[in-house]
Amino acid sequence: MKIRLFPKTAVLLVFGTLALLSCSDDDGPVTENEIAMASGTYILTELNVNPAQDIDGDGTASTNLLDELSCISGALNLRSNGTYSLNLTGIEVTSITGGQFFIDCGEARNSDSNWNIQNGLVTLFADVTTTPYSLVGEELTRTLGEDLPGIQSVVYVKQ
């Protein structure tokens, strides 16, 4: 007796293909409401590092470098037409022996490009790079999760 598996295999293949085609990672188009809610000016309020640092020498270490260096600043303007401008004076980190770091203010940088939002994820586009931020309420947060010389997170608050 010869058993033919082809019909059953073909049925499974067809249903499997249909199941894969019906699934999509596209959550739909960006809504005007999301754009309107996200548009506005955001000010840098946190630039977090790990471990905490006492750069200003006041005896209190902080994970938020804005508490330690007054020259750090940032303003992000998300326009409703899908463009943004970013003005940022960030930091420069230099590794010193023994797990120590020298942290100082960097040069002011300005950039203008496009942005979009989908399901609370704001993405800034600049040249060939993308920078994702999660939008929760009035806060835009980018979590990198890196220890020094890297950055833990960056937080902007809508004005």
CYANA upper distance limits for C-alpha pairs under 8 A (distance plus 0.5 A):
  5 LEU  CA      9 THR  CA      6.48
  6 PHE  CA     10 ALA  CA      6.33
  7 PRO  CA     11 VAL  CA      6.69
  8 LYS  CA     12 LEU  CA      6.77
  9 THR  CA     13 LEU  CA      6.56
 10 ALA  CA     14 VAL  CA      6.59
 11 VAL  CA     15 PHE  CA      6.69
 12 LEU  CA     16 GLY  CA      6.35
 13 LEU  CA     17 THR  CA      6.51
 14 VAL  CA     18 LEU  CA      6.69
 15 PHE  CA     19 ALA  CA      6.57
 16 GLY  CA     20 LEU  CA      6.77
 17 THR  CA     21 LEU  CA      6.63
 18 LEU  CA     22 SER  CA      6.54
 19 ALA  CA     23 CYS  CA      7.05
 27 ASP  CA    118 GLN  CA      8.35
 27 ASP  CA    119 ASN  CA      8.42
 29 PRO  CA    118 GLN  CA      8.21
 30 VAL  CA     34 GLU  CA      7.36
 30 VAL  CA     35 ILE  CA      7.99
 30 VAL  CA    116 ASN  CA      8.36
 30 VAL  CA    117 ILE  CA      7.01
 30 VAL  CA    118 GLN  CA      6.10
 31 THR  CA     35 ILE  CA      7.11
 32 GLU  CA     36 ALA  CA      6.57
 33 ASN  CA     37 MET  CA      6.54
 34 GLU  CA     38 ALA  CA      6.62
 34 GLU  CA    117 ILE  CA      7.36
 34 GLU  CA    118 GLN  CA      7.98
 34 GLU  CA    119 ASN  CA      8.48
 34 GLU  CA    120 GLY  CA      8.30
 35 ILE  CA     39 SER  CA      6.41
 35 ILE  CA     80 SER  CA      6.69
 35 ILE  CA    116 ASN  CA      8.15
 35 ILE  CA    117 ILE  CA      7.18
 36 ALA  CA     80 SER  CA      6.82
 38 ALA  CA     78 LEU  CA      7.73
 38 ALA  CA    117 ILE  CA      8.32
 38 ALA  CA    135 LEU  CA      8.20
 39 SER  CA     77 ASN  CA      7.99
 39 SER  CA     78 LEU  CA      5.33
 39 SER  CA     79 ARG  CA      5.87
 39 SER  CA     80 SER  CA      5.94
 40 GLY  CA     77 ASN  CA      6.17
 40 GLY  CA     78 LEU  CA      5.74
 40 GLY  CA     79 ARG  CA      6.86
 40 GLY  CA     80 SER  CA      8.45
 40 GLY  CA    158 LYS  CA      7.26
 40 GLY  CA    159 GLN  CA      7.95
 41 THR  CA     75 ALA  CA      7.41
 41 THR  CA     76 LEU  CA      6.18
 41 THR  CA     77 ASN  CA      4.82
 41 THR  CA     78 LEU  CA      6.82
 41 THR  CA    158 LYS  CA      6.20
 41 THR  CA    159 GLN  CA      6.29
 42 TYR  CA     75 ALA  CA      6.20
 42 TYR  CA     76 LEU  CA      5.54
 42 TYR  CA     77 ASN  CA      6.73
 42 TYR  CA    140 LEU  CA      8.47
 42 TYR  CA    156 TYR  CA      5.93
 42 TYR  CA    157 VAL  CA      5.51
 42 TYR  CA    158 LYS  CA      4.62
 42 TYR  CA    159 GLN  CA      6.23
 43 ILE  CA     73 SER  CA      8.37
 43 ILE  CA     74 GLY  CA      6.30
 43 ILE  CA     75 ALA  CA      5.15
 43 ILE  CA     76 LEU  CA      6.92
 43 ILE  CA    156 TYR  CA      5.60
 43 ILE  CA    157 VAL  CA      5.88
 43 ILE  CA    158 LYS  CA      6.93
 43 ILE  CA    159 GLN  CA      7.42
 44 LEU  CA     73 SER  CA      6.68
 44 LEU  CA     74 GLY  CA      5.31
 44 LEU  CA     75 ALA  CA      6.65
 44 LEU  CA     76 LEU  CA      8.46
 44 LEU  CA    154 VAL  CA      8.14
 44 LEU  CA    155 VAL  CA      6.48
 44 LEU  CA    156 TYR  CA      4.81
 44 LEU  CA    157 VAL  CA      7.06
 45 THR  CA     66 LEU  CA      7.66
 45 THR  CA    155 VAL  CA      6.29
 45 THR  CA    156 TYR  CA      6.02
 45 THR  CA    157 VAL  CA      7.07
 46 GLU  CA     64 ASN  CA      6.10
 46 GLU  CA     65 LEU  CA      7.64
 46 GLU  CA     66 LEU  CA      6.73
 46 GLU  CA    153 SER  CA      8.14
 46 GLU  CA    154 VAL  CA      6.15
 46 GLU  CA    155 VAL  CA      5.44
 46 GLU  CA    156 TYR  CA      7.51
 47 LEU  CA     63 THR  CA      8.43
 47 LEU  CA     64 ASN  CA      5.76
 47 LEU  CA     65 LEU  CA      6.02
 47 LEU  CA     66 LEU  CA      6.88
 47 LEU  CA    151 ILE  CA      7.97
 47 LEU  CA    152 GLN  CA      8.30
 47 LEU  CA    153 SER  CA      6.61
 47 LEU  CA    154 VAL  CA      5.27
 47 LEU  CA    155 VAL  CA      7.13
 48 ASN  CA     63 THR  CA      5.65
 48 ASN  CA     64 ASN  CA      4.88
 48 ASN  CA     65 LEU  CA      6.66
 48 ASN  CA    151 ILE  CA      6.74
 48 ASN  CA    152 GLN  CA      5.82
 48 ASN  CA    153 SER  CA      5.66
 48 ASN  CA    154 VAL  CA      6.82
 49 VAL  CA     63 THR  CA      5.58
 49 VAL  CA     64 ASN  CA      7.00
 49 VAL  CA     65 LEU  CA      7.71
 49 VAL  CA    146 GLU  CA      8.23
 49 VAL  CA    147 ASP  CA      6.91
 49 VAL  CA    148 LEU  CA      6.83
 49 VAL  CA    150 GLY  CA      7.71
 49 VAL  CA    151 ILE  CA      5.56
 49 VAL  CA    152 GLN  CA      5.48
 49 VAL  CA    153 SER  CA      7.66
 50 ASN  CA     63 THR  CA      6.60
 50 ASN  CA    146 GLU  CA      8.06
 50 ASN  CA    147 ASP  CA      5.43
 50 ASN  CA    148 LEU  CA      6.35
 50 ASN  CA    151 ILE  CA      7.90
 50 ASN  CA    152 GLN  CA      7.04
 51 PRO  CA     63 THR  CA      7.11
 51 PRO  CA    147 ASP  CA      7.35
 51 PRO  CA    148 LEU  CA      7.46
 52 ALA  CA     61 ALA  CA      5.89
 52 ALA  CA     62 SER  CA      5.24
 52 ALA  CA     63 THR  CA      4.67
 52 ALA  CA     64 ASN  CA      8.17
 53 GLN  CA     61 ALA  CA      5.13
 53 GLN  CA     62 SER  CA      5.87
 53 GLN  CA     63 THR  CA      6.80
 53 GLN  CA     65 LEU  CA      8.17
 53 GLN  CA     68 GLU  CA      8.31
 54 ASP  CA     58 ASP  CA      7.42
 54 ASP  CA     59 GLY  CA      7.04
 54 ASP  CA     60 THR  CA      6.32
 54 ASP  CA     61 ALA  CA      4.57
 54 ASP  CA     62 SER  CA      6.88
 54 ASP  CA     68 GLU  CA      7.16
 55 ILE  CA     61 ALA  CA      8.10
 55 ILE  CA     68 GLU  CA      6.11
 55 ILE  CA     69 LEU  CA      7.69
 55 ILE  CA    103 ILE  CA      7.70
 56 ASP  CA     68 GLU  CA      5.88
 56 ASP  CA     69 LEU  CA      7.32
 62 SER  CA     67 ASP  CA      7.18
 62 SER  CA     68 GLU  CA      7.58
 64 ASN  CA     68 GLU  CA      7.84
 65 LEU  CA     69 LEU  CA      6.53
 65 LEU  CA     72 ILE  CA      8.42
 66 LEU  CA     70 SER  CA      6.77
 66 LEU  CA     72 ILE  CA      6.67
 66 LEU  CA     73 SER  CA      8.48
 69 LEU  CA    104 ASP  CA      8.14
 69 LEU  CA    105 CYS  CA      7.93
 71 CYS  CA     89 THR  CA      7.66
 71 CYS  CA    105 CYS  CA      6.76
 72 ILE  CA     88 LEU  CA      8.24
 72 ILE  CA     89 THR  CA      5.77
 72 ILE  CA     90 GLY  CA      6.03
 72 ILE  CA     91 ILE  CA      7.62
 72 ILE  CA    105 CYS  CA      6.87
 73 SER  CA     88 LEU  CA      6.31
 73 SER  CA     89 THR  CA      5.72
 73 SER  CA     90 GLY  CA      7.38
 74 GLY  CA     86 LEU  CA      7.79
 74 GLY  CA     87 ASN  CA      6.04
 74 GLY  CA     88 LEU  CA      4.72
 74 GLY  CA     89 THR  CA      6.71
 74 GLY  CA     90 GLY  CA      8.28
 75 ALA  CA     86 LEU  CA      6.34
 75 ALA  CA     87 ASN  CA      5.81
 75 ALA  CA     88 LEU  CA      7.00
 76 LEU  CA     84 TYR  CA      7.60
 76 LEU  CA     85 SER  CA      6.38
 76 LEU  CA     86 LEU  CA      5.04
 76 LEU  CA     87 ASN  CA      7.05
 76 LEU  CA    156 TYR  CA      8.40
 77 ASN  CA     84 TYR  CA      5.90
 77 ASN  CA     85 SER  CA      5.79
 77 ASN  CA     86 LEU  CA      6.97
 78 LEU  CA     82 GLY  CA      7.74
 78 LEU  CA     83 THR  CA      6.89
 78 LEU  CA     84 TYR  CA      5.09
 78 LEU  CA     85 SER  CA      7.43
 78 LEU  CA    115 TRP  CA      7.98
 79 ARG  CA     83 THR  CA      5.91
 79 ARG  CA     84 TYR  CA      6.13
 82 GLY  CA    114 ASN  CA      6.03
 82 GLY  CA    115 TRP  CA      5.82
 82 GLY  CA    116 ASN  CA      6.72
 83 THR  CA    112 ASP  CA      7.67
 83 THR  CA    113 SER  CA      6.02
 83 THR  CA    114 ASN  CA      4.63
 83 THR  CA    115 TRP  CA      6.18
 84 TYR  CA    112 ASP  CA      6.07
 84 TYR  CA    113 SER  CA      6.11
 84 TYR  CA    114 ASN  CA      6.28
 84 TYR  CA    115 TRP  CA      6.95
 84 TYR  CA    124 LEU  CA      8.37
 85 SER  CA    110 ASN  CA      7.71
 85 SER  CA    111 SER  CA      6.18
 85 SER  CA    112 ASP  CA      4.91
 85 SER  CA    113 SER  CA      7.31
 86 LEU  CA    109 ARG  CA      8.34
 86 LEU  CA    110 ASN  CA      5.97
 86 LEU  CA    111 SER  CA      5.71
 86 LEU  CA    112 ASP  CA      6.92
 87 ASN  CA    108 ALA  CA      7.65
 87 ASN  CA    109 ARG  CA      6.31
 87 ASN  CA    110 ASN  CA      5.03
 87 ASN  CA    111 SER  CA      7.27
 88 LEU  CA    108 ALA  CA      6.08
 88 LEU  CA    109 ARG  CA      5.73
 88 LEU  CA    110 ASN  CA      6.89
 89 THR  CA    105 CYS  CA      7.43
 89 THR  CA    106 GLY  CA      6.54
 89 THR  CA    107 GLU  CA      6.33
 89 THR  CA    108 ALA  CA      4.78
 89 THR  CA    109 ARG  CA      6.75
 90 GLY  CA    105 CYS  CA      6.38
 90 GLY  CA    106 GLY  CA      5.69
 90 GLY  CA    107 GLU  CA      7.44
 90 GLY  CA    108 ALA  CA      7.58
 91 ILE  CA    103 ILE  CA      7.18
 91 ILE  CA    104 ASP  CA      6.09
 91 ILE  CA    105 CYS  CA      4.81
 91 ILE  CA    106 GLY  CA      5.01
 91 ILE  CA    107 GLU  CA      8.39
 92 GLU  CA    103 ILE  CA      6.23
 92 GLU  CA    104 ASP  CA      5.89
 92 GLU  CA    105 CYS  CA      6.37
 92 GLU  CA    106 GLY  CA      5.70
 93 VAL  CA    101 PHE  CA      7.07
 93 VAL  CA    102 PHE  CA      6.30
 93 VAL  CA    103 ILE  CA      5.12
 93 VAL  CA    104 ASP  CA      7.20
 93 VAL  CA    149 PRO  CA      6.49
 94 THR  CA    101 PHE  CA      6.08
 94 THR  CA    102 PHE  CA      5.55
 94 THR  CA    103 ILE  CA      6.91
 94 THR  CA    149 PRO  CA      7.79
 95 SER  CA     99 GLY  CA      7.71
 95 SER  CA    100 GLN  CA      6.74
 95 SER  CA    101 PHE  CA      5.10
 95 SER  CA    102 PHE  CA      6.92
 95 SER  CA    149 PRO  CA      7.32
 96 ILE  CA    100 GLN  CA      5.46
 96 ILE  CA    101 PHE  CA      5.65
 96 ILE  CA    102 PHE  CA      7.32
101 PHE  CA    148 LEU  CA      8.31
101 PHE  CA    149 PRO  CA      7.87
111 SER  CA    126 ALA  CA      8.23
112 ASP  CA    126 ALA  CA      8.11
113 SER  CA    124 LEU  CA      8.06
113 SER  CA    125 PHE  CA      6.65
113 SER  CA    126 ALA  CA      6.32
114 ASN  CA    124 LEU  CA      6.78
114 ASN  CA    125 PHE  CA      5.93
114 ASN  CA    126 ALA  CA      7.83
115 TRP  CA    122 VAL  CA      7.53
115 TRP  CA    123 THR  CA      5.99
115 TRP  CA    124 LEU  CA      5.01
115 TRP  CA    125 PHE  CA      6.28
116 ASN  CA    122 VAL  CA      6.27
116 ASN  CA    123 THR  CA      5.98
116 ASN  CA    124 LEU  CA      7.42
117 ILE  CA    121 LEU  CA      5.89
117 ILE  CA    122 VAL  CA      4.87
117 ILE  CA    123 THR  CA      6.75
118 GLN  CA    122 VAL  CA      7.25
120 GLY  CA    134 SER  CA      6.34
120 GLY  CA    135 LEU  CA      5.59
120 GLY  CA    136 VAL  CA      7.54
121 LEU  CA    132 PRO  CA      7.10
121 LEU  CA    133 TYR  CA      6.31
121 LEU  CA    134 SER  CA      5.22
121 LEU  CA    135 LEU  CA      6.59
122 VAL  CA    132 PRO  CA      6.24
122 VAL  CA    133 TYR  CA      5.56
122 VAL  CA    134 SER  CA      6.53
122 VAL  CA    135 LEU  CA      7.14
122 VAL  CA    140 LEU  CA      8.50
123 THR  CA    130 THR  CA      6.88
123 THR  CA    131 THR  CA      6.00
123 THR  CA    132 PRO  CA      4.91
123 THR  CA    133 TYR  CA      6.70
124 LEU  CA    130 THR  CA      6.06
124 LEU  CA    131 THR  CA      5.52
124 LEU  CA    132 PRO  CA      6.89
125 PHE  CA    129 THR  CA      6.57
125 PHE  CA    130 THR  CA      5.17
125 PHE  CA    131 THR  CA      7.06
126 ALA  CA    130 THR  CA      6.81
132 PRO  CA    142 ARG  CA      6.93
133 TYR  CA    140 LEU  CA      6.21
133 TYR  CA    141 THR  CA      5.61
133 TYR  CA    142 ARG  CA      5.08
133 TYR  CA    143 THR  CA      8.21
134 SER  CA    139 GLU  CA      8.44
134 SER  CA    140 LEU  CA      6.03
134 SER  CA    141 THR  CA      5.76
134 SER  CA    142 ARG  CA      6.97
135 LEU  CA    139 GLU  CA      6.17
135 LEU  CA    140 LEU  CA      5.11
135 LEU  CA    141 THR  CA      7.11
136 VAL  CA    140 LEU  CA      7.14
138 GLU  CA    157 VAL  CA      6.21
138 GLU  CA    158 LYS  CA      5.68
139 GLU  CA    155 VAL  CA      7.22
139 GLU  CA    156 TYR  CA      6.23
139 GLU  CA    157 VAL  CA      5.14
139 GLU  CA    158 LYS  CA      6.88
140 LEU  CA    155 VAL  CA      6.19
140 LEU  CA    156 TYR  CA      5.58
140 LEU  CA    157 VAL  CA      6.85
140 LEU  CA    158 LYS  CA      8.45
141 THR  CA    153 SER  CA      7.45
141 THR  CA    154 VAL  CA      6.19
141 THR  CA    155 VAL  CA      5.03
141 THR  CA    156 TYR  CA      6.99
142 ARG  CA    153 SER  CA      6.02
142 ARG  CA    154 VAL  CA      5.68
142 ARG  CA    155 VAL  CA      7.05
143 THR  CA    152 GLN  CA      6.64
143 THR  CA    153 SER  CA      4.87
143 THR  CA    154 VAL  CA      7.09
144 LEU  CA    151 ILE  CA      6.71
144 LEU  CA    152 GLN  CA      5.69
144 LEU  CA    153 SER  CA      6.05
145 GLY  CA    151 ILE  CA      7.10
145 GLY  CA    152 GLN  CA      4.71
145 GLY  CA    153 SER  CA      7.02
146 GLU  CA    150 GLY  CA      5.45
146 GLU  CA    151 ILE  CA      5.63
146 GLU  CA    152 GLN  CA      5.44
147 ASP  CA    151 ILE  CA      6.64
147 ASP  CA    152 GLN  CA      6.84
